[in-house]
């Protein structure tokens, strides 16, 4: 069973959108998949930082 997903709407700076699109394409991922991956990595890093 696929994990539950929720649609959200956010506003990003144009230069951020363009860079994420480039990175996503280089990694053969969709824009959404790439943002999700980045956020998961950031949250994991933050969780590890707060555990200390």
N, C-alpha and C positions, 0 to 999 in steps of 0.2 A: 504494500500500500504506500502510495506517495505521501510525503509529508504535507501537511496542510499549508496552504499559501494564502496570503491576504494581499489584495491589491491596495496600494497606497499611492498617493500623489505627493510629490515633493518638487520643490523648485531648486535648481542647481545653477551655478554660474556656468556660462556658455563654455568657457575654457575647460572646466572640469568635465562637462558632458563630452566634449570633443576628445579629451585625453582618455576618458574611460572607454569611449567607443573604440579608439585605437588599440588600447590594451586588451579589450575584450576580443577584438578581431584577431590580434596577434596570438591570443590564447585559445582561439576557436570556440568562444563562448558568446552567448547573447549578452546584450547590455545588462539586462536584469540579472542574469546568472552571475555576471562579473561583479556587480554591485553587491549582491548577496554574499559572494565569496569574500569580498573585501570587508564587509561588515562583520561576518563571522570571525575572520582572522583578528580584526580589531577588538571585538568583544572578548575573544579568547585571551588575547594579550592583556587586556584590561583586567579580566578576572584573575589572571595569574599575578598581576601586579598588586592587586588588592588582597591576595591571599597571604602576603608576607607579613 
